Amino acid sequence: MNDNPSTRDAIRITEAQDGANQVILHPQDNDLFIRTGRQVIESCRLGISVDLWLEEMDSMQRFVAQWCAGRASKIHSCYCFPRGPQICLFVTPNSESYDFDLADELTELSLTLLRQFNVGTVEVYQVPHGELGRFIDPHSSRHIHGHPIEPSHSVEA
């Protein structure tokens, strides 16, 4: 058997066809990494390994959790969710209305994240806590800070 891989035998991930599909990476240590095709492509664009990208993501999420904890009087919760090639942070304020001061701080956070972490584009959104489900599925998102959304219990007749 030929041990030299050729491009003919290569596994191809095309953004148009495979961007939303899950890619399973299975290294010899039996860790499993499940990413979308877009995330794998973005990792390559960043010029870093998937492992390093995951470390950067973990560091970024810890940073955001600490940042939010320092503003616990303003922030009810924070979730991280991939949207296409972007990482999106959804921050819900404690107030019932849009918090303009928090919005300014979120802008600064966004710039800090782009400068300090090699994870690609990061978008930060302020959304009302009661409306979070309109933007993301909180149960399939990474809960970073604050009060998680309670699962809804539907009653059948």
C-alpha atoms as an extended CHARMM CRD file, in Angstrom:
* protein
*
       157  EXT
         1         1  MET       CA              0.0000000000        0.0000000000        0.0000000000  PROA      1               0.0000000000
         2         2  ASN       CA              1.2540000000        3.4650000000       -0.8440000000  PROA      2               0.0000000000
         3         3  ASP       CA              1.8550000000        5.5310000000        2.3230000000  PROA      3               0.0000000000
         4         4  ASN       CA              2.1020000000        8.8020000000        0.3940000000  PROA      4               0.0000000000
         5         5  PRO       CA             -1.3210000000       10.3810000000        0.2230000000  PROA      5               0.0000000000
         6         6  SER       CA             -2.2410000000       11.9330000000       -3.0640000000  PROA      6               0.0000000000
         7         7  THR       CA             -4.7050000000       14.7220000000       -3.6600000000  PROA      7               0.0000000000
         8         8  ARG       CA             -6.8460000000       12.2100000000       -5.5240000000  PROA      8               0.0000000000
         9         9  ASP       CA             -7.3260000000       10.2390000000       -2.2820000000  PROA      9               0.0000000000
        10        10  ALA       CA             -7.6790000000       13.2880000000       -0.0310000000  PROA      10              0.0000000000
        11        11  ILE       CA            -10.8000000000       13.9890000000        1.9750000000  PROA      11              0.0000000000
        12        12  ARG       CA            -12.2690000000       17.2170000000        0.6550000000  PROA      12              0.0000000000
        13        13  ILE       CA            -14.3480000000       19.6720000000        2.6360000000  PROA      13              0.0000000000
        14        14  THR       CA            -15.9640000000       22.3190000000        0.4800000000  PROA      14              0.0000000000
        15        15  GLU       CA            -17.6780000000       25.2130000000        2.1710000000  PROA      15              0.0000000000
        16        16  ALA       CA            -20.6180000000       25.2610000000       -0.2370000000  PROA      16              0.0000000000
        17        17  GLN       CA            -21.3830000000       21.5660000000        0.1910000000  PROA      17              0.0000000000
        18        18  ASP       CA            -19.9280000000       20.6780000000        3.5950000000  PROA      18              0.0000000000
        19        19  GLY       CA            -19.9880000000       23.9620000000        5.5210000000  PROA      19              0.0000000000
        20        20  ALA       CA            -22.9580000000       23.0250000000        7.6970000000  PROA      20              0.0000000000
        21        21  ASN       CA            -22.1080000000       19.3230000000        7.9000000000  PROA      21              0.0000000000
        22        22  GLN       CA            -20.4120000000       17.8740000000       10.9410000000  PROA      22              0.0000000000
        23        23  VAL       CA            -16.8350000000       16.7000000000       10.5920000000  PROA      23              0.0000000000
        24        24  ILE       CA            -15.5570000000       14.1680000000       13.1070000000  PROA      24              0.0000000000
        25        25  LEU       CA            -11.8390000000       14.2380000000       13.8270000000  PROA      25              0.0000000000
        26        26  HSD       CA            -10.6120000000       11.1230000000       15.5850000000  PROA      26              0.0000000000
        27        27  PRO       CA             -6.9620000000       11.2980000000       16.6790000000  PROA      27              0.0000000000
        28        28  GLN       CA             -5.0480000000        8.2830000000       17.9920000000  PROA      28              0.0000000000
        29        29  ASP       CA             -5.6770000000        9.2090000000       21.6290000000  PROA      29              0.0000000000
        30        30  ASN       CA             -9.4010000000        8.5200000000       20.9770000000  PROA      30              0.0000000000
        31        31  ASP       CA            -10.5300000000       12.0710000000       21.7140000000  PROA      31              0.0000000000
        32        32  LEU       CA            -13.3390000000       13.0020000000       19.3690000000  PROA      32              0.0000000000
        33        33  PHE       CA            -13.6650000000       16.4910000000       17.9620000000  PROA      33              0.0000000000
        34        34  ILE       CA            -16.8830000000       17.3590000000       16.1760000000  PROA      34              0.0000000000
        35        35  ARG       CA            -16.8440000000       20.5450000000       14.1480000000  PROA      35              0.0000000000
        36        36  THR       CA            -18.7310000000       21.9050000000       11.1930000000  PROA      36              0.0000000000
        37        37  GLY       CA            -17.0160000000       22.0700000000        7.8420000000  PROA      37              0.0000000000
        38        38  ARG       CA            -16.9950000000       25.8780000000        8.1640000000  PROA      38              0.0000000000
        39        39  GLN       CA            -15.2160000000       25.6880000000       11.5150000000  PROA      39              0.0000000000
        40        40  VAL       CA            -12.5380000000       23.4150000000       10.0430000000  PROA      40              0.0000000000
        41        41  ILE       CA            -12.0890000000       25.7690000000        7.0910000000  PROA      41              0.0000000000
        42        42  GLU       CA            -11.9520000000       28.8090000000        9.3970000000  PROA      42              0.0000000000
        43        43  SER       CA             -9.3050000000       27.0730000000       11.4880000000  PROA      43              0.0000000000
        44        44  CYS       CA             -7.2160000000       26.6100000000        8.3430000000  PROA      44              0.0000000000
        45        45  ARG       CA             -7.7390000000       30.2470000000        7.3720000000  PROA      45              0.0000000000
        46        46  LEU       CA             -6.4700000000       31.2780000000       10.7680000000  PROA      46              0.0000000000
        47        47  GLY       CA             -3.3370000000       29.2320000000       10.1370000000  PROA      47              0.0000000000
        48        48  ILE       CA             -3.6040000000       27.2700000000       13.3470000000  PROA      48              0.0000000000
        49        49  SER       CA             -4.3700000000       23.6750000000       14.2020000000  PROA      49              0.0000000000
        50        50  VAL       CA             -7.8090000000       22.6300000000       15.3280000000  PROA      50              0.0000000000
        51        51  ASP       CA             -6.3290000000       21.7450000000       18.7310000000  PROA      51              0.0000000000
        52        52  LEU       CA             -4.8630000000       25.2150000000       19.1130000000  PROA      52              0.0000000000
        53        53  TRP       CA             -8.1300000000       26.7790000000       17.9340000000  PROA      53              0.0000000000
        54        54  LEU       CA            -10.0040000000       24.7810000000       20.6000000000  PROA      54              0.0000000000
        55        55  GLU       CA             -7.5330000000       25.9840000000       23.2350000000  PROA      55              0.0000000000
        56        56  GLU       CA             -8.0460000000       29.5750000000       22.0570000000  PROA      56              0.0000000000
        57        57  MET       CA            -11.8310000000       29.1090000000       22.2160000000  PROA      57              0.0000000000
        58        58  ASP       CA            -11.6070000000       27.7020000000       25.7200000000  PROA      58              0.0000000000
        59        59  SER       CA             -9.3730000000       30.5840000000       26.8400000000  PROA      59              0.0000000000
        60        60  MET       CA            -11.6900000000       33.1090000000       25.2240000000  PROA      60              0.0000000000
        61        61  GLN       CA            -14.7460000000       31.6220000000       26.9410000000  PROA      61              0.0000000000
        62        62  ARG       CA            -13.0030000000       31.6770000000       30.3260000000  PROA      62              0.0000000000
        63        63  PHE       CA            -12.0480000000       35.3170000000       29.6930000000  PROA      63              0.0000000000
        64        64  VAL       CA            -15.6470000000       36.1870000000       28.7730000000  PROA      64              0.0000000000
        65        65  ALA       CA            -16.9720000000       34.3760000000       31.8640000000  PROA      65              0.0000000000
        66        66  GLN       CA            -14.6560000000       36.4310000000       34.0840000000  PROA      66              0.0000000000
        67        67  TRP       CA            -15.5260000000       39.6110000000       32.2060000000  PROA      67              0.0000000000
        68        68  CYS       CA            -19.2540000000       38.9330000000       32.7050000000  PROA      68              0.0000000000
        69        69  ALA       CA            -18.7520000000       38.0300000000       36.3730000000  PROA      69              0.0000000000
        70        70  GLY       CA            -17.1690000000       41.4410000000       36.8700000000  PROA      70              0.0000000000
        71        71  ARG       CA            -20.4050000000       42.9550000000       35.5350000000  PROA      71              0.0000000000
        72        72  ALA       CA            -22.8530000000       40.6080000000       37.2580000000  PROA      72              0.0000000000
        73        73  SER       CA            -24.9860000000       43.5620000000       38.3130000000  PROA      73              0.0000000000
        74        74  LYS       CA            -25.6110000000       44.2910000000       34.6080000000  PROA      74              0.0000000000
        75        75  ILE       CA            -25.4670000000       40.8350000000       32.9840000000  PROA      75              0.0000000000
        76        76  HSD       CA            -28.0620000000       38.1220000000       33.4820000000  PROA      76              0.0000000000
        77        77  SER       CA            -26.4530000000       35.4750000000       31.2450000000  PROA      77              0.0000000000
        78        78  CYS       CA            -24.0870000000       34.8850000000       28.3440000000  PROA      78              0.0000000000
        79        79  TYR       CA            -24.1340000000       32.1630000000       25.6950000000  PROA      79              0.0000000000
        80        80  CYS       CA            -21.6830000000       31.2620000000       22.9410000000  PROA      80              0.0000000000
        81        81  PHE       CA            -22.9730000000       29.9070000000       19.6490000000  PROA      81              0.0000000000
        82        82  PRO       CA            -21.2730000000       29.3310000000       16.2650000000  PROA      82              0.0000000000
        83        83  ARG       CA            -23.0670000000       30.9790000000       13.3570000000  PROA      83              0.0000000000
        84        84  GLY       CA            -21.4470000000       30.2010000000       10.0450000000  PROA      84              0.0000000000
        85        85  PRO       CA            -17.7700000000       31.0750000000       10.2450000000  PROA      85              0.0000000000
        86        86  GLN       CA            -18.3670000000       33.4050000000       13.2140000000  PROA      86              0.0000000000
        87        87  ILE       CA            -18.4430000000       32.8690000000       16.9340000000  PROA      87              0.0000000000
        88        88  CYS       CA            -21.4000000000       34.7260000000       18.4160000000  PROA      88              0.0000000000
        89        89  LEU       CA            -21.7870000000       35.7670000000       22.0190000000  PROA      89              0.0000000000
        90        90  PHE       CA            -25.3040000000       36.5330000000       23.2040000000  PROA      90              0.0000000000
        91        91  VAL       CA            -25.3870000000       38.6140000000       26.3690000000  PROA      91              0.0000000000
        92        92  THR       CA            -28.6570000000       39.1830000000       28.1770000000  PROA      92              0.0000000000
        93        93  PRO       CA            -28.8630000000       42.2290000000       30.4600000000  PROA      93              0.0000000000
        94        94  ASN       CA            -30.4810000000       42.2730000000       33.8780000000  PROA      94              0.0000000000
        95        95  SER       CA            -32.5350000000       45.2770000000       32.8290000000  PROA      95              0.0000000000
        96        96  GLU       CA            -35.8290000000       44.9350000000       30.9940000000  PROA      96              0.0000000000
        97        97  SER       CA            -34.7660000000       47.4720000000       28.3700000000  PROA      97              0.0000000000
        98        98  TYR       CA            -31.7240000000       47.8720000000       26.1670000000  PROA      98              0.0000000000
        99        99  ASP       CA            -28.7100000000       48.8420000000       28.2880000000  PROA      99              0.0000000000
       100       100  PHE       CA            -26.7720000000       51.4840000000       26.3340000000  PROA      100             0.0000000000
       101       101  ASP       CA            -23.8950000000       51.5530000000       28.8320000000  PROA      101             0.0000000000
       102       102  LEU       CA            -23.5720000000       47.7770000000       28.5690000000  PROA      102             0.0000000000
       103       103  ALA       CA            -23.6570000000       48.0930000000       24.7740000000  PROA      103             0.0000000000
       104       104  ASP       CA            -20.5870000000       50.3390000000       24.9110000000  PROA      104             0.0000000000
       105       105  GLU       CA            -18.8150000000       47.8100000000       27.1280000000  PROA      105             0.0000000000
       106       106  LEU       CA            -19.7860000000       44.9720000000       24.7620000000  PROA      106             0.0000000000
       107       107  THR       CA            -18.2320000000       46.8920000000       21.8700000000  PROA      107             0.0000000000
       108       108  GLU       CA            -14.9940000000       47.1510000000       23.8310000000  PROA      108             0.0000000000
       109       109  LEU       CA            -15.2250000000       43.4420000000       24.6940000000  PROA      109             0.0000000000
       110       110  SER       CA            -15.6240000000       42.5730000000       21.0290000000  PROA      110             0.0000000000
       111       111  LEU       CA            -12.4930000000       44.5250000000       20.1030000000  PROA      111             0.0000000000
       112       112  THR       CA            -10.5380000000       42.9420000000       22.9520000000  PROA      112             0.0000000000
       113       113  LEU       CA            -11.5490000000       39.4450000000       21.8690000000  PROA      113             0.0000000000
       114       114  LEU       CA            -10.5010000000       40.0920000000       18.2820000000  PROA      114             0.0000000000
       115       115  ARG       CA             -7.0910000000       41.3490000000       19.4510000000  PROA      115             0.0000000000
       116       116  GLN       CA             -6.3860000000       38.7450000000       22.1300000000  PROA      116             0.0000000000
       117       117  PHE       CA             -7.7990000000       35.4700000000       20.7840000000  PROA      117             0.0000000000
       118       118  ASN       CA             -7.1110000000       33.7250000000       17.4880000000  PROA      118             0.0000000000
       119       119  VAL       CA            -10.5910000000       32.2600000000       16.9320000000  PROA      119             0.0000000000
       120       120  GLY       CA            -11.7650000000       34.2270000000       13.8990000000  PROA      120             0.0000000000
       121       121  THR       CA            -14.6090000000       36.6990000000       13.8020000000  PROA      121             0.0000000000
       122       122  VAL       CA            -16.4370000000       37.2100000000       17.0900000000  PROA      122             0.0000000000
       123       123  GLU       CA            -19.7840000000       39.0120000000       17.1380000000  PROA      123             0.0000000000
       124       124  VAL       CA            -21.2610000000       40.1600000000       20.4410000000  PROA      124             0.0000000000
       125       125  TYR       CA            -25.0070000000       40.7910000000       20.7530000000  PROA      125             0.0000000000
       126       126  GLN       CA            -27.1510000000       42.1630000000       23.5580000000  PROA      126             0.0000000000
       127       127  VAL       CA            -30.5550000000       40.4920000000       23.5620000000  PROA      127             0.0000000000
       128       128  PRO       CA            -33.4090000000       40.5230000000       26.0880000000  PROA      128             0.0000000000
       129       129  HSD       CA            -33.2940000000       37.4460000000       28.3050000000  PROA      129             0.0000000000
       130       130  GLY       CA            -36.9050000000       36.5650000000       27.5830000000  PROA      130             0.0000000000
       131       131  GLU       CA            -36.2260000000       36.7260000000       23.8260000000  PROA      131             0.0000000000
       132       132  LEU       CA            -32.9890000000       34.7140000000       23.7450000000  PROA      132             0.0000000000
       133       133  GLY       CA            -34.7560000000       31.7060000000       22.2410000000  PROA      133             0.0000000000
       134       134  ARG       CA            -35.5950000000       33.7830000000       19.1540000000  PROA      134             0.0000000000
       135       135  PHE       CA            -31.8790000000       34.1400000000       18.3900000000  PROA      135             0.0000000000
       136       136  ILE       CA            -30.3870000000       30.7970000000       19.4410000000  PROA      136             0.0000000000
       137       137  ASP       CA            -31.2840000000       27.4820000000       20.9750000000  PROA      137             0.0000000000
       138       138  PRO       CA            -29.8850000000       28.0210000000       24.4820000000  PROA      138             0.0000000000
       139       139  HSD       CA            -29.8360000000       24.2770000000       25.1210000000  PROA      139             0.0000000000
       140       140  SER       CA            -27.4630000000       23.5940000000       22.2260000000  PROA      140             0.0000000000
       141       141  SER       CA            -25.3540000000       26.6940000000       22.9380000000  PROA      141             0.0000000000
       142       142  ARG       CA            -22.4700000000       26.9940000000       25.3490000000  PROA      142             0.0000000000
       143       143  HSD       CA            -23.6350000000       28.6350000000       28.5720000000  PROA      143             0.0000000000
       144       144  ILE       CA            -20.7550000000       30.8580000000       29.7010000000  PROA      144             0.0000000000
       145       145  HSD       CA            -22.1260000000       32.9810000000       32.5240000000  PROA      145             0.0000000000
       146       146  GLY       CA            -25.1070000000       33.6610000000       34.7170000000  PROA      146             0.0000000000
       147       147  HSD       CA            -28.4660000000       32.0560000000       34.9390000000  PROA      147             0.0000000000
       148       148  PRO       CA            -29.1970000000       29.3370000000       32.3780000000  PROA      148             0.0000000000
       149       149  ILE       CA            -32.5320000000       29.2190000000       30.6370000000  PROA      149             0.0000000000
       150       150  GLU       CA            -34.8180000000       26.6820000000       32.2390000000  PROA      150             0.0000000000
       151       151  PRO       CA            -36.1780000000       24.0650000000       29.8750000000  PROA      151             0.0000000000
       152       152  SER       CA            -39.7760000000       24.7250000000       28.9640000000  PROA      152             0.0000000000
       153       153  HSD       CA            -42.2490000000       22.1110000000       30.0520000000  PROA      153             0.0000000000
       154       154  SER       CA            -45.1460000000       21.8950000000       27.6590000000  PROA      154             0.0000000000
       155       155  VAL       CA            -48.4100000000       20.5510000000       28.8940000000  PROA      155             0.0000000000
       156       156  GLU       CA            -50.3080000000       18.2260000000       26.6180000000  PROA      156             0.0000000000
       157       157  ALA       CA            -54.0730000000       18.1620000000       26.7350000000  PROA      157             0.0000000000
